Amino acid sequence: MTRDELAAFDDAVVESVAADHGVAVERLTTIVRTHQSNVRELPGVEDIVYEWRNYFHQDPLVGRTEGAYYLALPAHVWEEFTDDLDLNESENGALLAVHDAQARAAPSEAGVETERLDGDAAIVLTRP
């Protein structure tokens, strides 16, 4: 059975970020779900994590659980995703912020190296 695209995201984190960025919770939820769906479709969660781990000099994987990957990547990686989503400035900021906030709020078993998030952009991917 496939996990829901939003399984790696806490409702409280999404609600807080939405309020901070002036974006409706429902809209931010839709944006996050669409982003997760897009990654699943092309090239796939496992494949993109594998590619990034081999492509970047420093391994971007900063934590993981059975249900999620937590990554710290150069900010330009987000451009590919946000361009496809056609977001306004507030929505774009909220999307990046919800990934950062969720990575920092990851469960302890994820072992997220939060100090690595300080210089890079966080991406949280729900494992299918």
Secondary structure, DSSP 8 states (H G I E B T S, - for coil): ----TTTTS-HHHHHHHHHHHT--HHHHHHHHHHHHHHHHHTT-HHHHHHHHHHHSSS--EEEE-SSEEEEEE-THHHHHHHHHHT--HHHHHHHHHHHHHHHHT--GGG---GGGGSSSEEEEEE--
